[in-house]
C-alpha cells in the first residue's frame, strides 16, 4: 500500500471527468429512493394498501436509507471505498429486481426497505470524492456532485411518472435495475481505490457514533437544519401528486411535466458550493431556511388560487433552498475531521432521512384526511423550527458555529 493510501488519500486528484462520473453515479443511485413517490396512487391499490396510508411506501424506503446510513456508511472509514461502493450497488440491483417482481404488499415493502439500505452508496461516494480534492475547492466539487445527486432526485419523479403512464409502475423499477447494472460496470473501471487511514473494527466504529454526536455541535446543528427542511420537502413531494391529480386534473404525464419543471432547482447546488468556499455559509443558511418557509406558504396560496404557475414557483423555491442548505451542511461537516467523514456523513444523513420519513408518512394522511392547507402549514412549521434554531447561532460562541 502506498504512503498516500495509508494516509487515507487517493493516489491522484480527480479530473473533471471523474468528478462528473461521481455526480452522475450519485444521481442514478439516489433516484431509486424517489421513484415510488409519484406512483403511490398506482402501487397502493394494486398491492392492497389504503391511499391514506400510501405514504408508508415512501417512508419505509427512507427508513431503510436511514438504517444504511448508520450501519453501512461508517464502513467507509474502515474498508476500501471502491469495493464497498460496488458491493452496496450489487445489493441495490437485487433489491430493485425484488421490487419489480413483488406480488404482495409485504414483499414490496421488504424490497423497498432493502432499496433504501443499499442506496446509501451515494453517501459513500460523496465523502470519497471529498478526500480527493484540496480544502480550497472542496465546496465547489461537492456542489457539482450534490448537483448530480439533486438532479437524480428531481428527475426521478418525472421519469417514474412518464414510464408508469406508458408501461406500468413495475417497468420503472426494472429499468432502474438496468441502470444500476451499467453503473456497476462503469464505476468498476472509473473509480480509483481509496484505503482509509483508520483500521478500527466494525464494533468500535459503531461504539464511536454516540460520542461523535455528543462532541460535535456543528454536526447536531447542521443535521437539525436539514432534517426539518427535508421533512417539509418530503411532505410537499409525497402529497403534491395527489393534489395535482385531484384538484388540477393532471394525469401521470402532466405530473411528470410538473416535476420536470421543478428539477431546475438542482442548478442551485454548485452555486451553494461556491458560496461556502467564499466563507458565506452562515448567511446563505439563513436565506435557504427562510426560502423553505416561503415556498410552503406559496404552495398554500397556489392551492387556494388554483394556480399551477404559483405551485411551480413554490416547488422551484423549495427544491433550490433544500439543495443550497444540503451543500452548505456537507461542506461544513467535511471540514471537521477527514478521518471521520464516513461516520459524520452517516450520522448527519441518518437524522435527515429519519425526519424525511416522518414527513413522508404524515403527508398522504394530512392531505387525504385533512387538506392541502393542513399539509402546507405543517411543512412550514418544520421549516420554522429550523429558522428558530438558526437564530440561536448568533448567540453561540464562534467555535461552536458552523465552519465557513
N, C-alpha and C positions, 0 to 999 in steps of 0.2 A: 504494500500500500504506500502511495506517495505521501510526502510530508503535507501536501495540500489536502489530501483526502483525510489524513489523520487529524488535521485541524478542523475538519468539517466543511472545507471548501471544495467546490468542484474544480477540476483542473483547468478550466478556461472560462472566460467571461462570455456570456451568450451574445450572439449577434441578433440582429432584428428578426431574422427568420425563426430562430429558436424561441425568441420571446413571443412572436405571433403564434408559434406552434403551441406554446403553453396557453395562450389566450383562447385559441380555437378548442383545445382539449378541454379547458375548464367550461367553456360554453356548452359543448356537446355532452359533458358529464352531468352538469348541474341541471340541464334541461329535463332530465329524467324525473326530477322531483316535481316538476310542474306540468308535465303532460296531462295528468289526470284532472288538474284544476278546472279547465273549462268543460270537462267531459262528465262531471258528476251527475248531471241530469240524464245522461245516457247510460252510464255504468250502474248507478244505484238501482233503477228499476229492473234492469236485466238480471242483476245478481240478488235482488230481493231486499234492498235497503230503502227505508223511507227517505224521501227527499230532504226532510228537515234534519235528518242525521247524516246526510251525504258528506258534510264537511269532515267526517271521520276518515273518509278515503284519503283526503289530502293530509290531514293531521297525522295519520299513522305513518305515512311516508316521512314526514318531517320529524316525528319522534324517532324513527329508525335512523335518520340522519343525525339526530342529537346523540343517540347511543353510539353511533360510529365515531362521532367527534370525540367522545370521551374514551372509547375503548380501542379505536383503531388509529386515529390521527397521532396520538402521542408516540406511537411506534416509529414515527418519522425521526424522533430523537434517538432511536436505538438501532434501527435497521437501515440497510442501503435503500435509498429513496426510490430509485427507478424500479427495482424489483418489487418494492411494496406497492407502488402505483399499479404495476402490471397485474399483480396478484389481486388487488382490490377490483380492478376493472374486469378481470375474469369472473369474479363473483357477481359483479353487476350484470354481465352478459347472461349468466344463468338466471338471475332474478328477473330480468326483463322477459326472458322466454317464459318463465313461470307466470308472469302477469298476463302475457298474450294468450296463454293456454288455459287460464283459470276457468273453472266451470262452476264455482260457488263463491259466495262472499268470503268464506273463511280462507280458501286458497288464494284469492285475490289479495286479501289484506295481509296474509303472511308474506306473499311475494312482494307486496308493496313495501312492507317494513324492511325486507331484505334489500330492495332497491335503495331505500334511504340509507341503510347502513353502508352499502358499498359505494354510494355516490360521494362519500367523503373523500374520494380520491382527489377531488378539487382542492380540498384543504390540506392535502399533502403536497400538491403541485405548487400552490401559492407560496408557502414558506420555502419550498425547494428553489424556486426562481429567485426569491429574495436573497438567498445565500449566494447567488451567482453575480450579484451586482454591488457596486460600491454604495455607501450610505447616501452620497450626494445625489444619486439618480434613482434611489430605491423607490421613492414615491411615484416617479413617472413610470417606471417599469411596472410597479404594482398596479398603477392606474390602467395601463394597457391590458394587463392580464385580467384585472377585475372587470374592465370594459368588455372583454370577451365573455367572461362569466355572466355579466349582466345581459349581454345580447342573447346568450343562451336562455336565460330566464324569460326574457321578453318575447323571443321568437318561438319559444316552446309552445306558448298558448295559441298563437295563430296557426302554427304548423299543426298542432293537435286538432284544433277545430276544423281546419280545412280538410285534413286527411280523413278525419272521422266522418265528415259530411259526405265524402266520396266513397269511402271503403269500409267504414265502421271503426269503432274505437280500438279493436284488437290490432288492426293494421298499424296504428300509431306505435304500439309497443314492439311489434315485430320489426318495423323499420328502425326503431331506436336500437334494438339489439344488433342490427346490421351495422349501424353507425359505430357502435362500441367495438364491434369486431374489427372494423377497419382502423379504429383509433388504437387498439392494442398493437396491431402490426406497426403502425406509424410511430408510436412512442417507443416501441422496442428498438427501432432504428435511429430515432432522432435524439432521445434523451441521453445526456451523459450520466455516468454513475456518480453518486454522491454518498459518501460514508459519513455519518455524524461523528462528532468528536467524542461524545459520551458513550459509555458502554454499560449503562445501568440495566439491570434486569427488569423485565416487564412488571413484576410486583412492586419493585422500587419506584418505577415510573408512576404507577397508579397511586402509590402512597404519597408521592410528592405533590399531587394535584391540590389537595385541600390547603397545603401550605402556600402554594403559589397564589391561590385566590386570596388567602388572608394577608399575604405580604406584598401584594401588587395592586395598590389603589388605582393606577391608570387602567388596569385590566377590568376591574369592577366597574369603573365609571363608563368606559367605552362600551362594555357589554350591556350595561343598563340602557344607555342611549339607543344603541342599535336594536336591542331587544324590544323596547317599547315601539320603536318605529316599524320594526318588522312585524309586530303583532298587528299594527294598523294596516300595513301593506297587505298582509295576508287576508285580513278581513275584507278589504276592498276587492282584491282579485279573486277570492273564493266566491263572493256573492255577486260580483258585477255581471257574470254570465247570466245569472238568474234575472237580474234587473233588466239587462239588455233584451233577454228573450221575452219577458213578461210585460214590461212597460214600454219597450221600444220596438217590440215585434221583430227582432232580428233573429235570423237563423244562424246556423253554425258558421256559414261563410261571412255573414255580417259581423258576427262576434270576432271572427278571425281578423277581419279588416280593422276593427276597433283596437284589438290588442297589438296588431302590427303597427298602427299609428303611435301607440304608446311606447313601442320599443325604442323610439328616438331618445328616450331618457337615458339609454346606455351611453350616449355620447358624453354625458357629464363625468363619467368615471376618470378618463385621462386628465380632464381639467382639474378634478379634485386632487389627483396626484401631484400636479404642478403647484397647486396652492399649498399643499403640505410641504413640498420641498422648499418653498419660499417662506416657511415659518408662519403660515396663516391658518393653522389647524383650529385654534380656538374660535376666532370669529366665523370661519366657514362652518364650523359645527353648529353654532347658534342659528345661522341663516338656514341650514339644512333642516334642523328640527322645527323651526318656525314654519318652513315651507310645507312640511307634512301636515301640520295643523291646518294651514290654509287650504291644502289640497282636499282634505276630508270635508271641510266646510263648503268648498266649491262643489264637491260631489253631491252634497245635500241640496245645494241650490239647483244643480243640474236636474235632479230628480223632481224637484218642485216645479221647475220651469219646463220640464220635459224637453230638455235641450241636450242633444247628443254632442254638440260642439263644446259646450261647457264641461261635459263629462270627459271628453277627450283632453281638454286642457288640464282638468283635475288629475287625470291619470299621468299625463306628462310631468306635471309638477311633482306628483307623488314619487314616481319612479326615479326622476333625476335627483331628488332630495335624498332618497334612500341610498342611492349609489354613491353620492358625494360623501355622506356620513360613513358608509362602509369603507371606502378607500381611506378616508382620514383615520378611521379607527384601526384598520390593519396596519397602516404605516406607523402609527403611534406604537402599536404593540410590537411590531418587528424591530423597533429601535431600542427595546428594553433589554433583551438578552438573547443574542444569536443562538446560543446553545439550547435555549428553551423554546424555540419558536414553535415546534410541533405541539408541545403541551399547552403553550399560551394560546395558540390558534384553536386547539380543540376545546379548551375551556370557554374561550370567547364565543365561538360559534355554537357550542352546545347550549349556552344560555340564550343566544339569539334565536336559535331554531326551536327551543322549548317555548319561548314567547310566541314565535310564529305559529306553532302548533295550537296554542291557546286561541290565537286569533282565527285560525282556520276552523277550529272546532266550533267556535261561537258564531261564526259568520252566517252559515246557512240557517241556523236556528234563529238568530236575530232577525234575519230577513224574512224567513218563512212564517215565523210565529209573531213577529213584530212588524217592522217596516224598514225601508232603507234609511229613514230618519234615525231610527234607533241604532242601526249599524254605523252610520256616519258619526253620530255623537260618541258612540263607544270608541271608534277608531281615533277620533280627535282627542278623546280623554287619555288614551295611551300615549299619544304624542305629547300632550300637555304635561303628563307626568315626567317625560324626558326633559321637557323645557324647564320645569320647576327644578329638577336636579341640576340642570346645566347652570342655572343662576347661582347655585352654591359654589360653582367652580371659581367664581371671582372672589370668594371669601377663603378659598383653600390656599394653603402655603404653596408657593410656586413649585416646590419639589414634588408635591403630590399631584399637581395638574398634569394634563396630557402633554407628553413631549411634542414639540413642534419641529 
